């Protein structure tokens, strides 16, 4: 192999190596971007869940204040049912 051919092969190899590095860098950037999007979406869902839970808690509290006896009987019934199920298992 002549010196010119050897330099050409080395140049191609260096170019291929650079292309591989560039592809790796792009893949890393894409993965980072996807991760950030997923984290942002998860954070939004978490906040929405907290808000819904707060709303549910407020409505439950209001119901208990409006219907204290009914609420107590429902809680006792649920507790008895859970006790029966717990005893069976």
C-alpha positions in Angstrom: 0.0 0.0 0.0 1.4 3.4 -0.9 1.8 6.2 1.4 -1.1 8.1 -0.3 -3.4 5.2 0.1 -2.4 4.8 3.7 -3.2 8.4 4.4 -6.5 8.1 2.6 -7.5 5.1 4.7 -6.4 6.9 7.9 -8.4 10.0 6.9 -11.5 7.8 6.2 -11.1 6.1 9.5 -10.8 9.4 11.3 -13.9 10.6 9.5 -15.8 7.5 10.5 -14.7 7.8 14.1 -15.9 11.4 14.1 -19.2 10.4 12.7 -19.6 7.8 15.4 -18.8 10.4 18.1 -21.3 12.8 16.5 -24.0 10.2 16.5 -23.3 9.3 20.1 -23.5 12.9 21.1 -26.8 13.4 19.2 -28.2 10.2 20.8 -27.2 11.5 24.2 -28.8 14.9 23.5 -32.0 13.2 22.4 -32.1 11.0 25.4 -31.6 14.0 27.7 -34.4 15.9 26.0 -36.8 12.9 26.3 -35.9 12.6 30.0 -36.6 16.3 30.6 -40.0 16.0 28.8 -40.9 12.9 30.8 -39.9 14.6 34.1 -41.9 17.6 33.2 -45.0 15.5 32.3 -44.6 13.4 35.5 -44.4 16.6 37.5 -47.6 18.0 35.9 -49.4 14.7 36.6 -48.2 14.8 40.2 -49.4 18.4 40.7 -52.8 17.5 39.1 -53.1 14.5 41.4 -52.4 16.6 44.5 -54.9 19.1 43.4 -57.6 16.5 42.8 -56.8 14.8 46.2 -57.2 18.2 47.9 -60.5 18.8 46.2 -61.7 15.3 47.2 -60.6 15.9 50.7 -62.4 19.2 50.9 -65.7 17.7 49.5 -65.4 14.7 51.9 -64.9 17.1 54.8 -67.9 19.2 53.7 -70.1 16.0 53.4 -69.1 14.9 56.9 -70.0 18.3 58.4 -73.3 18.3 56.6 -74.2 14.6 57.3 -72.3 13.6 60.5 -74.5 10.6 61.5 -74.7 9.2 58.0 -70.9 9.6 57.6 -70.3 7.8 60.9 -72.6 4.9 59.9 -70.9 4.6 56.5 -67.4 4.6 58.2 -68.6 1.9 60.7 -70.0 -0.2 57.9 -66.8 0.0 55.9 -64.7 -0.8 59.0 -66.9 -3.8 59.7 -66.6 -5.0 56.1 -62.9 -4.6 56.1 -62.7 -6.5 59.5 -64.6 -9.4 58.0 -62.5 -9.6 54.9 -59.3 -9.3 57.0 -60.4 -12.1 59.3 -61.1 -14.4 56.3 -57.6 -14.0 54.8 
